[in-house]
């Protein structure tokens, strides 16, 4: 009769009677939720991030690309520092990749799973190089000293590829690689 009353007392929410020596308590009467040795196991997994926002990643990358194109024009066109464009490529890659990461994951960009966003940032970085180079081309043609031709005639007389060919090889490939690589790295 006491065993039935003990079971009723435990289910009623009252404290379990003290165990007698050698008696094993039922599993429902244990005091800990998990064994103490669990703290030596692997750390818990971080929460999974919801889906990335690719549209916002593109928008953030384009904002960084616009800032990099302005820097490209300032350093390469107005200040005429060709070697300075290598530094602009590093900073521009960081702007494009950081903008893409911020757009994709928000401020918690450190807790994301890498995927297509770094590759998207690298592609935007190559387009940034193209936009910056075209901006330099247009600036060079607009500010051509002592020209009696109109802008349309100057653009027709010196096509973009003819203007780009003599100045591409020293630093152009390095700029593209730095832009794409830094943007990929900063978007991870």
Secondary structure by P-SEA (a helix, b strand, c coil): caaaaaaaaaaacccccccccccccccccccccccccccccccccccccccccaaaaaaaaaaaaaaaaaaaaaaacccccccaaaaaaaaaaaaaaaaaaaaacccccccccccaaaaaaaaaaaaaaaaaaaaaaaaaaaacccccccaaaaaaaccccccccccccccaaaaaaaaaaaaaaaac
